[in-house]
Amino acid sequence: MATWDDVDQLAHRLPEVSVKGRSWLVRGKLFAWDRPLRKGDLEELGESAPTPPIIAVWVTDLFAKEALILASPDVYFTTSHFDGYAIVLARLGEVAVDELEELLIESWIRRGPAKLATEYLDTMP
């Protein structure tokens, strides 16, 4: 299962990534970050509130977000804070490293400049 070290190593395989604490950015735009649950999140989730670490990433769209949550509710979830946003929360310790890599690449592509994403995708086998 994935760790913050895995996030950092995988994120740094992508072009033009910078880090601020436990936030990963592409050209200054956040694409993955540590997202501890806030008081309101804990109240909303109640007994089902997961324990840290929790990573937040952008996904393609709201349908992808819902599909991840429905397919693996033990891994993925959301809170009302993220309603209307194509952002999913994941229990980092429950995400397989290869799945984490896919999430980071997808989020990086969504947040980075289109030209940079196209150049990156053109180099992939």
C-alpha positions in Angstrom: 0.0 0.0 0.0 1.1 3.6 -0.7 3.0 6.0 1.5 3.9 9.7 1.3 7.3 8.6 0.1 5.6 6.8 -2.8 3.5 10.0 -3.6 6.7 12.0 -3.7 8.7 9.6 -5.8 5.8 9.1 -8.3 5.0 12.8 -8.5 8.6 13.6 -9.3 8.6 11.4 -12.3 6.3 13.9 -13.9 7.6 17.1 -15.6 7.8 20.4 -13.8 6.6 19.2 -10.4 7.3 21.3 -7.3 6.5 20.5 -3.7 5.4 22.6 -0.8 5.2 20.5 2.3 2.8 17.7 1.4 1.4 19.5 -1.6 2.5 18.7 -5.2 2.1 21.3 -7.9 2.6 21.5 -11.6 3.5 25.0 -12.7 2.1 26.3 -9.5 -1.2 24.5 -9.7 -2.0 22.0 -7.0 -2.6 18.4 -8.2 -2.2 16.3 -5.1 -2.1 17.2 -1.4 -2.4 15.9 2.1 -6.0 16.6 3.2 -6.5 16.0 6.9 -10.2 16.0 7.9 -11.5 19.2 9.5 -13.9 19.5 12.3 -16.9 19.8 9.9 -15.7 16.8 7.9 -15.5 14.7 11.1 -19.0 15.7 12.1 -20.3 14.9 8.7 -18.6 11.5 8.4 -19.2 10.5 12.0 -18.0 7.0 12.9 -17.1 6.3 9.2 -14.4 9.1 9.3 -11.2 7.5 8.1 -7.9 8.0 10.0 -5.0 9.8 8.2 -3.2 9.8 6.0 -5.6 11.1 3.4 -4.6 12.3 -0.1 -6.7 14.5 -2.3 -6.4 14.4 -6.1 -8.2 15.8 -9.1 -10.0 13.3 -11.4 -11.3 13.7 -14.9 -14.8 14.7 -14.0 -17.6 14.1 -11.5 -18.5 10.8 -13.1 -15.0 9.5 -12.5 -15.1 10.7 -8.9 -18.4 8.9 -8.3 -17.2 5.7 -10.1 -14.1 5.5 -7.8 -16.2 6.0 -4.7 -18.8 3.4 -5.7 -16.2 0.9 -6.9 -13.9 1.1 -3.8 -15.7 2.9 -0.9 -13.1 1.4 1.5 -10.4 3.5 -0.4 -12.2 6.5 -1.9 -14.6 9.0 -0.3 -15.6 12.7 -0.4 -17.1 15.3 1.9 -19.6 18.0 1.2 -16.7 20.5 1.0 -15.8 18.9 -2.3 -19.4 18.8 -3.8 -19.3 19.9 -7.4 -15.5 19.5 -7.7 -13.8 16.6 -9.5 -11.7 15.9 -6.5 -11.6 12.6 -4.7 -10.2 11.8 -1.3 -8.3 8.5 -0.7 -7.1 6.6 2.3 -3.5 6.6 1.3 -2.6 3.4 3.2 -5.4 1.6 1.2 -4.3 2.7 -2.3 -2.0 0.3 -4.3 1.1 2.0 -5.6 0.2 1.3 -9.2 -3.2 2.8 -8.7 -1.7 5.8 -6.9 0.5 6.3 -10.0 -2.5 6.4 -12.2 -4.3 8.9 -9.9 -1.3 11.2 -9.8 -0.8 11.1 -13.6 -4.5 11.8 -14.2 -4.5 14.7 -11.7 -1.3 16.1 -13.1 -2.7 16.0 -16.6 -5.9 17.7 -15.5 -4.1 20.5 -13.7 -1.1 21.1 -15.9 -1.0 23.1 -19.1 -2.4 21.2 -22.1 0.8 21.5 -24.1 2.9 20.1 -21.3 0.4 17.2 -20.8 0.5 16.4 -24.5 4.3 16.4 -24.6 4.4 14.1 -21.7 1.8 11.7 -23.1 3.7 11.6 -26.4 6.7 10.2 -24.6 4.8 7.4 -23.0 5.0 3.9 -24.5 
